[in-house]
Amino acid sequence: MREPVALAIITDKRPTSESSGYAHSHYGTKTVYEYNNLVVTDLDDDDLLSRDNPIALAFYAAKSALKAKEELQKYNYLYTLAELLAERGWSMKDKRDLLLFIERIMDLKDKALRKRYWDYRQQLDKEGKIMWVHWLKEIEEEMAEQRGMEKGMEKGMEKGKEEVVRNLLIRGDYSPEVISEIAGMPIERVRTLVN
């Protein structure tokens, strides 16, 4: 049996009155649950940036997002993080995934700054530092393949349904109207399957 382990990642300063665990007492039964805490705002920026670990960069991004009070600050942090990420020796997929995560954390709303950032991101793609275009093509191909599989499954299910309807019609136990209702198939379609 594996023993559970928990870690609470605290992304902002905790009120001093807030508990660092969970305790509940009801009719003489007491439940106490204590867990490890990682307070992102207490982490050292230089230490996070020096680590060759994607999670450290994600924590730095979370700290930066909390510090940023204005859109320009968010843009500057986002730009810096994208540059740092582009320099890392991680796989293109890991870089791309982490940058998407960081972009969501930063949540840049200013349209002009988003455009400026988008232009910078495209430049990273041209330089081969973080591939976006290739990734989009991969996603489109996967989605097209998935749609093809779904259509094939739908066709197969429809053919199977038609076969069952044909067999019921051949047996003659039910009228086409009853079969139509049970199969959820238009009566006109059921009648075409009689032949």
C-alpha positions as CSV (number, residue, x, y, z in Angstrom):
1,M,0.0,0.0,0.0
2,R,1.3,3.5,-0.9
3,E,1.1,6.1,1.8
4,P,-0.4,9.5,0.7
5,V,1.8,12.6,0.7
6,A,0.4,16.1,0.3
7,L,2.0,19.4,-0.6
8,A,0.1,22.7,-0.5
9,I,1.5,25.3,-2.9
10,I,0.6,28.7,-1.5
11,T,0.8,31.4,-4.1
12,D,0.2,34.4,-1.9
13,K,0.8,35.5,1.7
14,R,-1.3,33.6,4.1
15,P,-3.3,35.6,6.7
16,T,-1.8,34.9,10.1
17,S,-5.1,33.6,11.4
18,E,-5.2,30.9,8.6
19,S,-4.3,27.4,9.7
20,S,-1.4,25.5,8.0
21,G,-3.4,22.3,8.2
22,Y,-7.0,21.0,8.6
23,A,-8.7,20.2,11.9
24,H,-12.3,19.3,12.5
25,S,-14.1,18.0,15.6
26,H,-17.6,16.7,15.6
27,Y,-19.4,14.8,18.4
28,G,-16.2,13.6,19.9
29,T,-14.5,12.6,16.6
30,K,-11.5,14.7,15.8
31,T,-9.8,14.8,12.4
32,V,-6.4,16.5,12.0
33,Y,-4.6,16.7,8.7
34,E,-1.2,18.4,8.5
35,Y,0.7,18.8,5.3
36,N,3.8,20.4,3.8
37,N,3.6,23.9,2.6
38,L,5.5,25.6,-0.2
39,V,5.0,29.4,-0.2
40,V,5.9,30.6,-3.6
41,T,6.4,34.2,-2.5
42,D,9.1,33.0,0.0
43,L,11.2,31.3,-2.7
44,D,14.4,33.1,-3.8
45,D,14.3,34.5,-7.3
46,D,18.0,33.9,-8.1
47,D,17.7,30.3,-6.8
48,L,14.6,29.7,-9.0
49,L,16.3,31.1,-12.1
50,S,19.5,29.2,-11.6
51,R,17.8,25.8,-11.5
52,D,17.6,23.6,-14.6
53,N,14.0,22.6,-13.7
54,P,10.8,23.6,-15.5
55,I,8.9,23.8,-12.2
56,A,11.3,26.3,-10.8
57,L,10.7,28.6,-13.8
58,A,6.9,28.1,-13.4
59,F,7.2,29.1,-9.7
60,Y,9.2,32.2,-10.8
61,A,6.5,33.0,-13.3
62,A,3.9,32.7,-10.5
63,K,5.9,35.1,-8.3
64,S,6.3,37.5,-11.2
65,A,2.6,37.5,-11.9
66,L,1.9,38.3,-8.3
67,K,4.4,41.2,-8.3
68,A,3.1,42.7,-11.6
69,K,0.6,45.4,-10.9
70,E,0.4,46.8,-14.4
71,E,0.2,45.3,-17.9
72,L,3.6,46.6,-18.9
73,Q,5.2,44.8,-15.9
74,K,3.4,41.6,-17.0
75,Y,4.7,42.1,-20.5
76,N,8.3,42.6,-19.3
77,Y,8.2,39.5,-17.1
78,L,6.7,37.5,-19.9
79,Y,9.3,38.7,-22.4
80,T,12.1,37.9,-19.9
81,L,10.7,34.5,-19.1
82,A,10.3,33.6,-22.8
83,E,14.0,34.6,-23.4
84,L,15.1,32.5,-20.4
85,L,13.1,29.6,-21.7
86,A,14.4,29.9,-25.2
87,E,18.0,29.6,-23.8
88,R,17.3,26.4,-21.9
89,G,18.4,23.1,-23.3
90,W,15.0,21.5,-22.9
91,S,13.0,19.9,-25.6
92,M,11.0,22.1,-27.9
93,K,7.8,20.5,-26.6
94,D,8.7,21.1,-23.0
95,K,9.6,24.7,-23.8
96,R,6.4,25.3,-25.7
97,D,4.2,23.7,-23.0
98,L,5.9,25.7,-20.2
99,L,5.6,28.9,-22.1
100,L,1.9,28.3,-22.7
101,F,1.5,27.8,-19.0
102,I,3.5,30.9,-18.2
103,E,1.4,33.0,-20.7
104,R,-1.7,31.9,-18.8
105,I,-0.3,32.8,-15.5
106,M,0.7,36.3,-16.7
107,D,-2.8,36.7,-18.4
108,L,-1.7,39.7,-20.5
109,K,-4.9,41.7,-21.4
110,D,-3.5,44.8,-23.2
111,K,-4.1,44.3,-26.9
112,A,-1.1,46.3,-28.0
113,L,1.2,44.5,-25.7
114,R,-0.2,41.1,-26.7
115,K,0.5,42.0,-30.3
116,R,4.0,43.0,-29.4
117,Y,4.5,39.8,-27.5
118,W,3.0,37.7,-30.4
119,D,5.5,39.3,-32.8
120,Y,8.3,38.4,-30.4
121,R,7.0,34.8,-30.1
122,Q,7.0,34.5,-33.9
123,Q,10.6,35.7,-34.0
124,L,11.5,32.9,-31.5
125,D,9.9,30.5,-33.9
126,K,11.9,31.8,-36.9
127,E,15.1,31.5,-34.9
128,G,14.2,27.9,-34.0
129,K,14.2,28.6,-30.3
130,I,10.6,27.7,-29.5
131,M,8.7,26.1,-32.3
132,W,5.1,27.2,-32.7
133,V,4.3,26.7,-36.3
134,H,5.3,23.1,-36.3
135,W,3.4,22.5,-33.1
136,L,0.2,24.0,-34.6
137,K,0.6,21.7,-37.6
138,E,1.0,18.7,-35.4
139,I,-2.1,19.6,-33.4
140,E,-4.1,20.2,-36.6
141,E,-3.0,16.8,-37.9
142,E,-3.9,15.0,-34.7
143,M,-7.3,16.7,-34.6
144,A,-8.0,15.8,-38.3
145,E,-7.0,12.2,-37.5
146,Q,-9.2,12.2,-34.4
147,R,-12.2,13.6,-36.5
148,G,-11.6,10.9,-39.1
149,M,-11.6,8.2,-36.5
150,E,-14.8,9.6,-34.9
151,K,-16.5,9.7,-38.3
152,G,-15.4,6.1,-39.0
153,M,-16.8,5.0,-35.7
154,E,-20.1,6.9,-36.3
155,K,-20.3,5.2,-39.7
156,G,-19.6,1.8,-38.2
157,M,-22.2,2.3,-35.5
158,E,-24.8,3.5,-38.0
159,K,-24.1,0.4,-40.2
160,G,-24.5,-1.8,-37.1
161,K,-27.7,-0.1,-36.2
162,E,-29.0,-0.6,-39.8
163,E,-28.1,-4.3,-39.6
164,V,-30.0,-4.8,-36.4
165,V,-33.1,-3.0,-37.9
166,R,-32.8,-5.2,-41.0
167,N,-32.8,-8.3,-38.8
168,L,-35.8,-7.1,-36.8
169,L,-37.7,-6.4,-40.0
170,I,-36.8,-9.9,-41.4
171,R,-38.0,-11.6,-38.2
172,G,-41.3,-9.7,-38.6
173,D,-42.0,-9.5,-34.8
174,Y,-42.4,-5.8,-34.9
175,S,-43.9,-3.3,-37.2
176,P,-41.6,-0.7,-39.0
177,E,-43.2,2.0,-36.9
178,V,-42.2,0.3,-33.6
179,I,-38.7,-0.5,-34.9
180,S,-38.4,3.2,-35.9
181,E,-39.3,4.3,-32.4
182,I,-37.0,1.8,-30.6
183,A,-34.0,2.4,-32.9
184,G,-34.5,6.2,-33.0
185,M,-34.4,6.0,-36.8
186,P,-36.8,7.9,-39.1
187,I,-39.6,5.7,-40.4
188,E,-38.6,6.5,-44.0
189,R,-35.1,5.1,-43.4
190,V,-36.5,2.0,-41.8
191,R,-38.7,1.4,-44.8
192,T,-35.7,1.6,-47.2
193,L,-34.1,-1.2,-45.2
194,V,-37.0,-3.5,-45.7
195,N,-35.7,-4.5,-49.2
